[in-house]
Amino acid sequence: MSAQALPSPPIRVLVAKPGLDGHDRGAKIIARALRDAGMEVIYTGLRQTPEMIVSAALQEDVEVIGLSILSGAHMAIVPRVMELLREKDMGDVKVVVGGIIPDEDAGALKRDGVAAVFQPGASLESIVAFIREACRGKR
Amino acid sequence: MKAAERPFTTISGVPIEPVYGPEHLAGMDAARDLGAPGAFPYTRGIHRDMYRGKLWTMRQFSGFATPEETNRRYHYLLEQGQTGLSVAFDLPTLMGYDADHPLSEGEVGKCGASVSSLEDAEILFRGIPLGEVTVSMTINSPAAVLWAMYLAVAEQQGVEWSRVSGTLQNDILKEYIAQKEYIFPPRPSMRLVTDTIEFGARHVPRFNPISVSGYHIREAGSTAVQELAFTLRDGFEYVDWALERGLSIDEFAPRLSFFFNAHNDFFEEIVKYRAARKIWAYAMRERYGARSERSWKLRFHAQTAGCSLTWQQPYNNVVRTALQAMAAVLGGAQSLHTNSLDEAYALPSEQAVTIALRTQQILAHESGVANTADPLGGSYFVEKRTLETEEAANRYIQQIDQMGGMIAAIEAGFPQAEIAAASYRYQREIETGERTIVGVNRYQSGDQPIELLEIDERAAEHQAAKLAALRRRRSSARVTETLDALKRAAEGAENTMPRLLDAVRAYATLGEICEALRSVFGAYQETPRL
């Protein structure tokens, strides 16, 4: 960035916990890390339905939705979020998913339009870098 | 990394000295601080002969898909020499939803067995003599309902409740603090817990109505001291409520049980268990005036740390689990669950769970650690760290006392914020490489493929079909009548257990019962905080 350029507004990210699972350790760590990296983070809290998540994303005008799912319900939940985003013409919102997602499911989710799937052990740095890069082209 | 650059701190960040000696124990009083094994304050264990008299119970937590499939796994585990059962329920069951509820979509049978009615409980325990096998049930918000189902199955088997033994987790406070599987607000939830403690003391005297749990607090990222302090303070809260109900301390305290994590830092875990027994013994005797020795003794189950298992190089998890299990044994656990190597991925396969059970059998029969009580007692390091851990936990306990107790602390978000800060700090340490996780941030190598258990998607259909048939078969009039009676009991002050028993015997479903209670108690929503 040159000295004269205006600082760009922070990337807006919605971090959501869909499904019945209450294990929010990962979601909270990611939300803090993104915030520490200068992003504007909205954390939905627990037990959000796909409808609630997409409606919050619309209201908060986010560029990125991060979904944390550890219960194995990702194949029921994530495709529904993607479908709702397409229905509402929000296809440019990047969706990233973190949690216990087997490789073959990760492949299927990416084919459905998910920008990235982060499995256990993924570094916070790699997640921050991915989101920055994904938003670069749009800003 | 040079030796000087490695941090000499425990996994919870406590600094450790290069060597410990008699000068570290200057203020220690052996009678006050240690006692003998089996004697107050039980720092060295609750039994004089410890594992020589009886080995710990090898109790693998297990449950997946349908009750039919889980029942088969139980028979397998018992045939392999497991000595107790421990039921894992799926998320819909834990949250009080039937398998065919819209919010259950995608979740049925994934994290445990699906149980929506007494019929499912009958299947779950088919062929398992409830008068002989002790069963632990990991269920919290709807614990009273599942316990009613369990007692109804015992009735059908012709087993007197006075002979039924086992443990209900039933620790709702740690749900608000850590695991977040709550349905109702804290106070009505505490009333249900108190109902079970009272009912147990009167009618099911060999059952532990509660297992006050630090496990999930630790899994949510707490330090060892936070796990210890929040768990014991939760225990005091249950005691306060039961006393308020009019029970006398020695009537119910002997049946309060505990559940702790066994994490990676070997000695930190051992001193945590030793300090736990000591703090509890003193609190029961002095804070609550318990006279019975049985009230003073803190009995606990331990489970190796699920959050320590790595997705990378999963076979390393066998080693982690063995070390953690050994810490639990050296710390004097009464029962133990060892995690399986594949649990960073999924519920364990039969092969993986067998290795986990064999790990306990090797500890018990080959390692020699069970030959003598508290083999580490008297170690300068262990005794000093036990004292330090006790002091640190007591500081937290006093802080929560000053806030007005655990419910007030939870409402203020205090334990939640302490845990979140600790968990973020730990993750940062891994991120910077300050803390090494083998195979994750150092010594990385290629993948090691493993075979995983897959949960058949048909489990949900199977459960839904069974529920539909049940609803056609049962008497709806009887269901309505028992649910109405339950609601009236919930609105008033009478113990809800007899009404819950009537409702489950009428085959009212878990979802219907929880909905009836929700209509009286309301639902809890946490304010999202980072």
Interface residues (C-beta under 8 A of the other chain):
Chain A: G19 L20 D21 G22 H23 D24 R25 K28 I29 A31 R32 A33 R35 V41 Y43 T44 G45 L46 T49 S71 G72 A73 H74 M75 A76 I77 I100 P102 Q119 P120 G121 S123 L124 E125
Chain B: L91 P92 L94 M95 Y97 L103 S104 E105 G106 E107 K110 C111 E175 Q179 K180 E181 Y182 E219 A220 G221 C307 T310 W311 Q312 A344 Y345 A346 A420 S423 Y424 Q427 R428 E431 V440 N441 L452 I455 Q525 E526 T527 P528 L530
